[in-house]
Amino acid sequence: MHLTLVNRILFIIFAKKLKNVELLVCTLLLVGVAVLLLGVKVFFVKGGRFPNIHIGGNKAMRRRGISCATSQDREAQQQAAKSSSEA
């Protein structure tokens, strides 16, 4: 009777571990498929690249004179450095 109790406990422990492994494998498979689908253009098109989503890379924004805050700050600091060196 004692042996069957030990066997049941071991079965429960291994069954739980097996479920965890199945969950891990399913999760890794799902993440892998998602990465593959997100990168179809990059992986399968010759010369494929991720799209440039930076504000400076957008033609319509450049036509309107809009740039990112980092670029505007850099330009302002360069102008301030020029004006302070001239004075």
N, CA, C and O atoms as a MOPAC input file, in Angstrom:
PM7 MOZYME 1SCF
protein

 N      0.82200 1    -1.18700 1     0.00000 1
 C      0.00000 1     0.00000 1     0.00000 1
 C      0.86600 1     1.24900 1     0.00000 1
 O      0.55800 1     2.23400 1    -0.67100 1
 N      1.94700 1     1.19700 1     0.75700 1
 C      2.86500 1     2.33300 1     0.83000 1
 C      3.52000 1     2.58000 1    -0.53300 1
 O      3.72600 1     3.73100 1    -0.91800 1
 N      3.84300 1     1.53100 1    -1.24900 1
 C      4.46800 1     1.64700 1    -2.55600 1
 C      3.54200 1     2.30900 1    -3.56400 1
 O      3.99900 1     3.11800 1    -4.37000 1
 N      2.27700 1     1.99400 1    -3.54200 1
 C      1.36300 1     2.61600 1    -4.48000 1
 C      1.19600 1     4.09700 1    -4.18700 1
 O      1.00800 1     4.88100 1    -5.11700 1
 N      1.25900 1     4.50300 1    -2.93900 1
 C      1.17500 1     5.92000 1    -2.58700 1
 C      2.38400 1     6.66200 1    -3.13800 1
 O      2.24700 1     7.76100 1    -3.67500 1
 N      3.56800 1     6.06800 1    -3.00900 1
 C      4.78600 1     6.67200 1    -3.56000 1
 C      4.68300 1     6.74800 1    -5.07700 1
 O      5.06500 1     7.75400 1    -5.67500 1
 N      4.17600 1     5.70600 1    -5.69500 1
 C      4.02700 1     5.70800 1    -7.14800 1
 C      3.05600 1     6.78900 1    -7.59600 1
 O      3.29000 1     7.45500 1    -8.60500 1
 N      1.96900 1     6.97000 1    -6.85400 1
 C      1.00500 1     8.00600 1    -7.20000 1
 C      1.61600 1     9.39900 1    -7.06800 1
 O      1.40300 1    10.26800 1    -7.91300 1
 N      2.37300 1     9.59300 1    -6.00100 1
 C      3.02000 1    10.90400 1    -5.79700 1
 C      4.01300 1    11.18000 1    -6.91600 1
 O      4.04400 1    12.28200 1    -7.46300 1
 N      4.82200 1    10.18900 1    -7.25700 1
 C      5.78600 1    10.35600 1    -8.34500 1
 C      5.08200 1    10.62000 1    -9.67300 1
 O      5.53800 1    11.44500 1   -10.46400 1
 N      3.98400 1     9.93000 1    -9.91900 1
 C      3.22500 1    10.14900 1   -11.15300 1
 C      2.69400 1    11.57800 1   -11.21700 1
 O      2.75700 1    12.22100 1   -12.26400 1
 N      2.17000 1    12.07500 1   -10.09500 1
 C      1.64300 1    13.43800 1   -10.06300 1
 C      2.76000 1    14.44300 1   -10.32400 1
 O      2.57400 1    15.39400 1   -11.08400 1
 N      3.91100 1    14.23900 1    -9.70400 1
 C      5.04600 1    15.16800 1    -9.88900 1
 C      5.49600 1    15.16700 1   -11.34900 1
 O      5.68400 1    16.23100 1   -11.93900 1
 N      5.66900 1    13.98000 1   -11.93600 1
 C      6.13700 1    13.90800 1   -13.31900 1
 C      5.07600 1    14.38300 1   -14.30000 1
 O      5.40600 1    14.95800 1   -15.33800 1
 N      3.81900 1    14.15300 1   -13.98900 1
 C      2.74000 1    14.63100 1   -14.86300 1
 C      2.73100 1    16.15400 1   -14.88600 1
 O      2.54600 1    16.75800 1   -15.94300 1
 N      2.92800 1    16.77400 1   -13.73500 1
 C      2.97500 1    18.24000 1   -13.68400 1
 C      4.17900 1    18.76800 1   -14.44900 1
 O      4.07400 1    19.76200 1   -15.16700 1
 N      5.32100 1    18.10600 1   -14.29800 1
 C      6.51400 1    18.53800 1   -15.02100 1
 C      6.32200 1    18.36800 1   -16.52800 1
 O      6.77500 1    19.20200 1   -17.31200 1
 N      5.65800 1    17.30100 1   -16.92500 1
 C      5.40700 1    17.06900 1   -18.33700 1
 C      4.48900 1    18.14600 1   -18.89800 1
 O      4.68800 1    18.60700 1   -20.02200 1
 N      3.48200 1    18.55200 1   -18.12000 1
 C      2.60400 1    19.62700 1   -18.55800 1
 C      3.37500 1    20.93300 1   -18.69800 1
 O      3.13100 1    21.70200 1   -19.62700 1
 N      4.30100 1    21.18700 1   -17.78400 1
 C      5.12300 1    22.39600 1   -17.87700 1
 C      6.00100 1    22.37000 1   -19.12000 1
 O      6.17600 1    23.39600 1   -19.77900 1
 N      6.54900 1    21.21600 1   -19.44200 1
 C      7.39200 1    21.08900 1   -20.62800 1
 C      6.54800 1    21.28200 1   -21.88800 1
 O      6.98100 1    21.94300 1   -22.83200 1
 N      5.35400 1    20.71000 1   -21.90100 1
 C      4.47100 1    20.89300 1   -23.05000 1
 C      4.10900 1    22.36700 1   -23.22300 1
 O      4.07900 1    22.87600 1   -24.34300 1
 N      3.83800 1    23.04400 1   -22.12100 1
 C      3.52300 1    24.46600 1   -22.17800 1
 C      4.71600 1    25.27200 1   -22.68700 1
 O      4.55100 1    26.19000 1   -23.49100 1
 N      5.89800 1    24.93500 1   -22.22700 1
 C      7.11200 1    25.62700 1   -22.67500 1
 C      7.33000 1    25.41900 1   -24.17100 1
 O      7.64800 1    26.36900 1   -24.88700 1
 N      7.16500 1    24.20000 1   -24.64400 1
 C      7.36000 1    23.90900 1   -26.06700 1
 C      6.32000 1    24.65600 1   -26.90600 1
 O      6.65500 1    25.23100 1   -27.94200 1
 N      5.07400 1    24.64800 1   -26.46700 1
 C      4.02200 1    25.36800 1   -27.20700 1
 C      4.30900 1    26.87000 1   -27.22500 1
 O      4.11800 1    27.52400 1   -28.25000 1
 N      4.76100 1    27.41400 1   -26.10800 1
 C      5.07400 1    28.84200 1   -26.03800 1
 C      6.22400 1    29.19200 1   -26.96600 1
 O      6.15100 1    30.17800 1   -27.69900 1
 N      7.27900 1    28.39800 1   -26.94100 1
 C      8.42600 1    28.66200 1   -27.82100 1
 C      8.03000 1    28.53900 1   -29.29100 1
 O      8.49700 1    29.31300 1   -30.12700 1
 N      7.19200 1    27.59000 1   -29.60100 1
 C      6.71900 1    27.42100 1   -30.97600 1
 C      5.89700 1    28.63000 1   -31.41200 1
 O      6.07300 1    29.13000 1   -32.52300 1
 N      5.01300 1    29.09500 1   -30.55700 1
 C      4.17700 1    30.25300 1   -30.87000 1
 C      5.02000 1    31.51300 1   -31.06100 1
 O      4.77900 1    32.28200 1   -31.99200 1
 N      6.00100 1    31.73000 1   -30.19000 1
 C      6.87800 1    32.90000 1   -30.31900 1
 C      7.71000 1    32.79700 1   -31.59300 1
 O      7.91000 1    33.79600 1   -32.28400 1
 N      8.19100 1    31.60900 1   -31.90700 1
 C      8.96500 1    31.41700 1   -33.12900 1
 C      8.15500 1    31.71900 1   -34.38000 1
 O      8.65600 1    32.35700 1   -35.30500 1
 N      6.91600 1    31.27000 1   -34.41400 1
 C      6.04500 1    31.54100 1   -35.56200 1
 C      5.77700 1    33.04100 1   -35.66500 1
 O      5.77100 1    33.59700 1   -36.76300 1
 N      5.55400 1    33.70100 1   -34.51700 1
 C      5.29400 1    35.14400 1   -34.53400 1
 C      6.49800 1    35.91200 1   -35.07200 1
 O      6.33500 1    36.82400 1   -35.88300 1
 N      7.69800 1    35.55600 1   -34.63400 1
 C      8.91400 1    36.22700 1   -35.12400 1
 C      9.08700 1    35.97500 1   -36.61100 1
 O      9.44900 1    36.88600 1   -37.35700 1
 N      8.83800 1    34.77400 1   -37.04000 1
 C      8.96300 1    34.44500 1   -38.46600 1
 C      7.97500 1    35.25400 1   -39.30000 1
 O      8.33800 1    35.77600 1   -40.35400 1
 N      6.74300 1    35.36300 1   -38.84200 1
 C      5.74500 1    36.11300 1   -39.60000 1
 C      6.04000 1    37.62000 1   -39.58600 1
 O      5.78900 1    38.30600 1   -40.57800 1
 N      6.56200 1    38.13100 1   -38.48600 1
 C      6.89900 1    39.55000 1   -38.43600 1
 C      8.08400 1    39.88600 1   -39.34200 1
 O      8.20200 1    41.01200 1   -39.82500 1
 N      8.94900 1    38.91600 1   -39.56600 1
 C     10.13700 1    39.17500 1   -40.36000 1
 C     10.11200 1    38.56200 1   -41.74200 1
 O     11.17200 1    38.32300 1   -42.32000 1
 N      8.93800 1    38.29900 1   -42.29200 1
 C      8.84600 1    37.66200 1   -43.61400 1
 C      9.62400 1    38.46000 1   -44.64800 1
 O     10.40300 1    37.88600 1   -45.40900 1
 N      9.42900 1    39.77600 1   -44.68800 1
 C     10.10600 1    40.60500 1   -45.68500 1
 C     11.61400 1    40.57300 1   -45.48200 1
 O     12.37300 1    40.51100 1   -46.44900 1
 N     12.04400 1    40.61600 1   -44.24400 1
 C     13.48000 1    40.63700 1   -43.95300 1
 C     14.12700 1    39.29600 1   -44.27400 1
 O     15.22600 1    39.25100 1   -44.82600 1
 N     13.45200 1    38.21100 1   -43.93100 1
 C     14.05200 1    36.89000 1   -44.09900 1
 C     13.96900 1    36.35700 1   -45.52200 1
 O     14.88600 1    35.66800 1   -45.96800 1
 N     12.89500 1    36.65700 1   -46.24600 1
 C     12.65800 1    35.98500 1   -47.52100 1
 C     12.78100 1    36.87200 1   -48.75300 1
 O     12.75800 1    36.35300 1   -49.86900 1
 N     12.91000 1    38.17500 1   -48.59800 1
 C     13.05400 1    39.06600 1   -49.74200 1
 C     14.52300 1    39.46000 1   -49.84200 1
 O     15.12700 1    39.88600 1   -48.85700 1
 N     15.08500 1    39.31700 1   -51.01500 1
 C     16.48800 1    39.66100 1   -51.19400 1
 C     16.65100 1    41.16700 1   -51.00000 1
 O     15.96400 1    41.95800 1   -51.64700 1
 N     17.54200 1    41.55500 1   -50.12600 1
 C     17.75300 1    42.96500 1   -49.81700 1
 C     16.66600 1    43.53500 1   -48.91900 1
 O     16.55600 1    44.75200 1   -48.77200 1
 N     15.86700 1    42.66800 1   -48.32100 1
 C     14.79400 1    43.13500 1   -47.45300 1
 C     15.34300 1    43.71400 1   -46.15400 1
 O     16.31000 1    43.20100 1   -45.59200 1
 N     14.71400 1    44.78600 1   -45.68700 1
 C     15.12300 1    45.42500 1   -44.43700 1
 C     13.87400 1    45.76800 1   -43.64100 1
 O     12.76700 1    45.82200 1   -44.17700 1
 N     14.07600 1    45.99700 1   -42.36200 1
 C     12.97100 1    46.48100 1   -41.55000 1
 C     12.66100 1    47.90300 1   -41.98100 1
 O     13.57300 1    48.64500 1   -42.34500 1
 N     11.40100 1    48.29800 1   -41.94900 1
 C     11.05400 1    49.66200 1   -42.37000 1
 C     11.61400 1    50.69900 1   -41.41500 1
 O     11.71200 1    50.46100 1   -40.21100 1
 N     11.98300 1    51.85800 1   -41.96200 1
 C     12.48400 1    52.95500 1   -41.14100 1
 C     11.28700 1    53.69600 1   -40.57000 1
 O     10.56000 1    54.36100 1   -41.30800 1
 N     11.07600 1    53.58900 1   -39.26800 1
 C      9.92500 1    54.23600 1   -38.64700 1
 C     10.33600 1    55.48100 1   -37.87000 1
 O      9.52600 1    56.06400 1   -37.14900 1
 N     11.59400 1    55.88700 1   -38.01800 1
 C     12.06800 1    57.09000 1   -37.35300 1
 C     11.44300 1    58.31300 1   -38.02600 1
 O     11.22600 1    58.31200 1   -39.23700 1
 N     11.16000 1    59.33600 1   -37.25600 1
 C     10.50800 1    60.53800 1   -37.80300 1
 C     11.35700 1    61.15300 1   -38.91100 1
 O     10.82100 1    61.63500 1   -39.90900 1
 N     12.65700 1    61.13900 1   -38.74200 1
 C     13.54500 1    61.71400 1   -39.74200 1
 C     13.51800 1    60.96700 1   -41.07000 1
 O     13.91500 1    61.52000 1   -42.09600 1
 N     13.05600 1    59.72300 1   -41.06600 1
 C     12.99000 1    58.94000 1   -42.29200 1
 C     11.67200 1    59.08900 1   -43.03000 1
 O     11.49500 1    58.49100 1   -44.09100 1
 N     10.75100 1    59.86600 1   -42.50100 1
 C      9.43900 1    60.04700 1   -43.10200 1
 C      9.44300 1    61.30400 1   -43.98100 1
 O      9.67100 1    62.40600 1   -43.48200 1
 N      9.19200 1    61.14300 1   -45.28200 1
 C      9.26200 1    62.26300 1   -46.23200 1
 C      8.22300 1    63.33600 1   -45.92500 1
 O      8.52600 1    64.52700 1   -45.99600 1
 N      7.01000 1    62.93000 1   -45.58800 1
 C      5.95100 1    63.90400 1   -45.30600 1
 C      6.30500 1    64.75700 1   -44.08700 1
 O      6.03900 1    65.95900 1   -44.07800 1
 N      6.88700 1    64.16100 1   -43.08300 1
 C      7.27400 1    64.92100 1   -41.88700 1
 C      8.41100 1    65.89100 1   -42.21500 1
 O      8.43100 1    67.02100 1   -41.72600 1
 N      9.35400 1    65.44300 1   -43.04300 1
 C     10.46400 1    66.34100 1   -43.42000 1
 C      9.94300 1    67.52700 1   -44.21400 1
 O     10.40300 1    68.65000 1   -44.00700 1
 N      8.98800 1    67.30500 1   -45.12500 1
 C      8.41000 1    68.41400 1   -45.89700 1
 C      7.75600 1    69.43800 1   -44.98500 1
 O      7.79200 1    70.63500 1   -45.27000 1
 N      7.17100 1    68.99100 1   -43.91400 1
 C      6.52200 1    69.89900 1   -42.97200 1
 C      7.50700 1    70.53000 1   -41.98800 1
 O      7.12700 1    71.38700 1   -41.19000 1
 N      8.75200 1    70.11100 1   -42.04400 1
 C      9.76800 1    70.66500 1   -41.15100 1
 C      9.74700 1    70.05100 1   -39.75900 1
 O     10.25900 1    70.64300 1   -38.80900 1
 N      9.15900 1    68.87100 1   -39.63600 1
 C      9.06600 1    68.20800 1   -38.33100 1
 C     10.17800 1    67.17500 1   -38.23900 1
 O     10.36000 1    66.35900 1   -39.14200 1
 N     10.90700 1    67.21800 1   -37.15600 1
 C     11.92300 1    66.19900 1   -36.90800 1
 C     11.80000 1    65.74300 1   -35.46500 1
 O     11.01000 1    66.29200 1   -34.69700 1
 N     12.57100 1    64.75400 1   -35.10500 1
 C     12.44300 1    64.21500 1   -33.75700 1
 C     13.07100 1    65.16700 1   -32.74100 1
 O     13.90400 1    66.00300 1   -33.09000 1
 N     12.66400 1    65.03000 1   -31.49600 1
 C     13.12800 1    65.91300 1   -30.43200 1
 C     14.63500 1    65.78200 1   -30.21900 1
 O     15.30200 1    66.77000 1   -29.91300 1
 N     15.16400 1    64.60200 1   -30.37300 1
 C     16.59900 1    64.40300 1   -30.18800 1
 C     17.38700 1    65.17800 1   -31.23600 1
 O     18.38500 1    65.82100 1   -30.91300 1
 N     16.93900 1    65.11800 1   -32.49600 1
 C     17.62700 1    65.84500 1   -33.56200 1
 C     17.50600 1    67.34900 1   -33.36000 1
 O     18.47600 1    68.08000 1   -33.56000 1
 N     16.32800 1    67.81900 1   -32.96600 1
 C     16.13700 1    69.24600 1   -32.72400 1
 C     17.01500 1    69.72000 1   -31.56700 1
 O     17.58400 1    70.81000 1   -31.63200 1
 N     17.13000 1    68.92500 1   -30.52500 1
 C     17.96800 1    69.28600 1   -29.38500 1
 C     19.43800 1    69.34600 1   -29.79500 1
 O     20.15900 1    70.26200 1   -29.39800 1
 N     19.88000 1    68.37100 1   -30.58800 1
 C     21.26900 1    68.35600 1   -31.05100 1
 C     21.58000 1    69.60500 1   -31.87800 1
 O     22.62800 1    70.22600 1   -31.70200 1
 N     20.66000 1    69.97400 1   -32.78700 1
 C     20.86700 1    71.16800 1   -33.61300 1
 C     20.89100 1    72.43000 1   -32.75400 1
 O     21.70100 1    73.32400 1   -32.99900 1
 N     20.01200 1    72.51500 1   -31.74900 1
 C     19.98700 1    73.68400 1   -30.86300 1
 C     21.28200 1    73.78200 1   -30.06200 1
 O     21.79900 1    74.88000 1   -29.85700 1
 N     21.80600 1    72.65700 1   -29.61000 1
 C     23.05700 1    72.66400 1   -28.84200 1
 C     24.23300 1    73.07000 1   -29.73500 1
 O     25.12700 1    73.79100 1   -29.29300 1
 N     24.23400 1    72.61100 1   -30.98600 1
 C     25.29600 1    72.99800 1   -31.90800 1
 C     25.24200 1    74.49100 1   -32.19700 1
 O     26.28200 1    75.14800 1   -32.24400 1
 N     24.04500 1    75.03500 1   -32.39100 1
 C     23.90000 1    76.47400 1   -32.63800 1
 C     24.31800 1    77.28100 1   -31.41900 1
 O     24.93400 1    78.33800 1   -31.55300 1
 N     23.98500 1    76.78300 1   -30.22100 1
 C     24.37200 1    77.48400 1   -28.99900 1
 C     25.89000 1    77.46200 1   -28.83100 1
 O     26.48700 1    78.43600 1   -28.37300 1
 N     26.50700 1    76.33700 1   -29.20600 1
 C     27.96400 1    76.24100 1   -29.09300 1
 C     28.63900 1    77.19800 1   -30.08600 1
 O     29.66200 1    77.80100 1   -29.76200 1
 N     28.07600 1    77.34000 1   -31.28600 1
 C     28.63000 1    78.25400 1   -32.29000 1
 C     28.50200 1    79.69700 1   -31.82900 1
 O     29.44600 1    80.48100 1   -31.93300 1
 N     27.32200 1    80.04000 1   -31.31700 1
 C     27.10400 1    81.42600 1   -30.89800 1
 C     27.93500 1    81.79300 1   -29.67900 1
 O     28.35300 1    82.94400 1   -29.54600 1
 N     28.18500 1    80.83500 1   -28.77800 1
 C     29.00900 1    81.15100 1   -27.60700 1
 C     30.48600 1    81.23700 1   -27.97600 1
 O     31.23100 1    81.98500 1   -27.34300 1
 N     30.92800 1    80.48500 1   -28.99100 1
 C     32.32800 1    80.56100 1   -29.42300 1
 C     32.59200 1    81.84000 1   -30.22400 1
 O     33.71600 1    82.34000 1   -30.23700 1
 N     31.56200 1    82.37000 1   -30.89200 1
 C     31.72600 1    83.59600 1   -31.66500 1
 C     31.75900 1    84.82600 1   -30.75900 1
 O     32.36200 1    85.83900 1   -31.11200 1
 N     31.12500 1    84.74300 1   -29.61400 1
 C     31.04000 1    85.90900 1   -28.73000 1
 C     32.28400 1    86.10900 1   -27.91900 1
 O     32.36200 1    87.05000 1   -27.13000 1

